[in-house]
Amino acid sequence: MVERSLILKRRRPTTEQIAWSNGVLALDQAERDKLPPHAESYARRLIEIGFKDAEARESDLAAYFSD
């Protein structure tokens, strides 16, 4: 079995952070207004990073196994 080191380009959001983001985005606007000023943009960014990382991991795995 061949072992290779993986170099991560950035930190990935945890499942707790993604759950928090989904909760923030599910709130109605009146409830979001009670949150800190950048909570909504932070939540959107976490979700976006999570999806981009998942797509990158899938393409990296496909390239790895095609060798």
Secondary structure as UniProt FT lines:
FT   HELIX           15..26
FT   HELIX           29..32
FT   TURN            33..34
FT   TURN            37..38
FT   HELIX           39..66
//
